[in-house]
């Protein structure tokens, strides 16, 4: 089972999703099928849906960057520790993702959903330990993002 706790700090998110929690949980449930280590595990994480002002505060506080961004991820475990937890424990908390409505909403309605999905999956992969500092890591992460997005959008 995978459970996403969705917190809404910006009410304008409701313009795009009547029930963000249901939407996110349905999409992540589909993505979960691509991760064999998740089988028979209770996997949880949190998504905060917010705006540019709050995102800028988080980015400044935790990354020392005084600007807004579209997505931030805060993994609960480091890569190797996460793998160990997934093998040993039945209940695993992955961490937190923050998504910025203002950055995503600059796109049309149809593209908004697609862009939202991509950023949500991008953040999710960061919770799983994926990074993109090096070109080969970026390509590996981008390839997995595409595979997941194809699964959840079809």
C-alpha positions as CSV (number, residue, x, y, z in Angstrom):
1,X,0.0,0.0,0.0
2,X,1.2,3.5,-0.7
3,X,-0.4,6.5,1.0
4,X,0.3,10.2,0.2
5,X,-0.8,12.8,2.7
6,X,-1.7,15.9,0.6
7,X,-1.7,19.2,2.4
8,X,-3.1,22.3,0.7
9,X,-1.7,25.7,1.7
10,X,-2.9,27.5,-1.4
11,X,-6.7,27.3,-2.0
12,X,-6.3,28.1,-5.7
13,X,-5.1,24.5,-6.2
14,X,-8.8,23.5,-6.0
15,X,-9.3,25.3,-9.4
16,X,-7.2,22.5,-11.0
17,X,-8.2,19.5,-8.8
18,X,-11.5,19.0,-7.1
19,X,-9.9,16.4,-4.8
20,X,-6.1,16.7,-5.0
21,X,-5.5,13.9,-2.4
22,X,-7.6,11.4,-4.4
23,X,-5.9,12.5,-7.7
24,X,-2.4,12.2,-6.3
25,X,-3.0,8.8,-4.5
26,X,-4.5,7.3,-7.7
27,X,-1.5,8.4,-9.8
28,X,1.1,7.2,-7.2
29,X,-0.7,3.9,-6.8
30,X,-0.1,3.3,-10.6
31,X,3.5,4.4,-10.3
32,X,4.1,2.0,-7.3
33,X,3.7,-1.0,-9.7
34,X,7.1,-0.1,-11.2
35,X,8.9,-0.6,-7.9
36,X,9.2,-4.2,-6.8
37,X,10.7,-3.2,-3.4
38,X,7.4,-1.6,-2.5
39,X,5.5,-4.9,-2.7
40,X,3.8,-5.8,0.6
41,X,5.0,-2.5,2.2
42,X,3.2,0.5,3.6
43,X,4.9,3.4,1.9
44,X,4.0,6.9,2.9
45,X,5.1,10.5,2.0
46,X,3.6,14.0,2.1
47,X,3.0,16.5,-0.6
48,X,2.5,20.2,0.3
49,X,0.6,22.2,-2.4
50,X,1.6,25.8,-2.0
51,X,2.4,29.1,-3.7
52,X,5.5,31.0,-4.8
53,X,5.9,33.1,-1.6
54,X,5.9,30.1,0.7
55,X,8.1,28.1,-1.8
56,X,10.6,31.0,-1.7
57,X,10.7,30.8,2.1
58,X,11.4,27.0,2.0
59,X,14.0,27.4,-0.7
60,X,15.8,30.1,1.3
61,X,15.6,28.3,4.6
62,X,16.7,24.8,3.4
63,X,18.8,25.5,0.3
64,X,19.9,29.0,0.9
65,X,18.5,30.2,-2.4
66,X,16.4,33.3,-2.2
67,X,14.0,32.5,-5.0
68,X,11.0,30.5,-5.7
69,X,11.1,27.1,-7.6
70,X,8.6,24.7,-8.9
71,X,9.3,21.6,-6.7
72,X,11.4,20.8,-3.6
73,X,12.0,17.3,-2.2
74,X,13.1,16.4,1.3
75,X,14.0,12.7,1.5
76,X,13.7,11.2,5.0
77,X,16.6,8.7,4.3
78,X,19.8,8.8,2.3
79,X,19.9,6.4,-0.7
80,X,21.6,3.3,0.9
81,X,19.6,3.7,4.2
82,X,16.3,3.8,2.2
83,X,17.1,0.6,0.4
84,X,17.9,-1.1,3.8
85,X,14.6,0.2,5.3
86,X,12.6,-1.0,2.3
87,X,14.1,-4.5,2.7
88,X,13.8,-4.7,6.5
89,X,10.7,-2.6,7.4
90,X,7.1,-3.0,6.4
91,X,6.3,0.7,7.1
92,X,8.5,3.3,5.4
93,X,8.1,7.1,5.4
94,X,9.9,8.5,2.3
95,X,9.8,12.2,3.0
96,X,8.2,15.4,1.8
97,X,7.5,17.1,-1.6
98,X,6.5,20.7,-2.0
99,X,4.8,21.8,-5.3
100,X,4.4,25.5,-6.3
101,X,1.0,26.3,-7.9
102,X,2.3,29.7,-9.3
103,X,5.1,28.1,-11.3
104,X,2.9,25.3,-12.6
105,X,-0.2,27.4,-13.4
106,X,1.6,29.5,-16.0
107,X,0.7,26.7,-18.3
108,X,-2.6,25.9,-19.9
109,X,-5.1,23.5,-18.2
110,X,-4.1,20.4,-20.3
111,X,-0.4,21.1,-19.9
112,X,-0.9,22.0,-16.2
113,X,-1.9,18.4,-15.4
114,X,1.0,17.0,-17.4
115,X,3.5,19.4,-15.8
116,X,2.1,18.7,-12.4
117,X,2.5,14.9,-12.9
118,X,6.1,15.4,-14.1
119,X,7.0,17.5,-11.1
120,X,5.3,15.2,-8.7
121,X,7.1,12.2,-10.1
122,X,10.4,14.2,-10.2
123,X,10.0,14.9,-6.5
124,X,9.0,11.3,-5.8
125,X,12.2,10.0,-7.4
126,X,14.3,12.4,-5.3
127,X,12.6,10.9,-2.2
128,X,13.8,7.5,-3.5
129,X,17.4,8.8,-3.7
130,X,17.6,9.7,-7.4
131,X,19.8,12.8,-8.2
132,X,20.8,14.7,-11.3
133,X,24.1,16.3,-10.5
134,X,25.9,14.4,-13.3
135,X,24.7,14.0,-16.8
136,X,24.4,10.2,-16.6
137,X,22.4,10.5,-13.4
138,X,20.1,13.1,-15.1
139,X,19.6,10.8,-18.0
140,X,18.8,7.8,-15.8
141,X,16.3,9.9,-13.7
142,X,14.7,11.4,-16.8
143,X,14.3,7.9,-18.4
144,X,12.6,6.6,-15.2
145,X,10.4,9.8,-15.0
146,X,9.2,9.1,-18.6
147,X,8.5,5.5,-17.8
148,X,6.4,6.4,-14.8
149,X,4.6,9.3,-16.6
150,X,3.7,6.9,-19.4
151,X,2.3,4.5,-16.9
152,X,0.2,7.1,-15.0
153,X,-1.1,9.1,-17.9
154,X,-2.3,6.2,-20.0
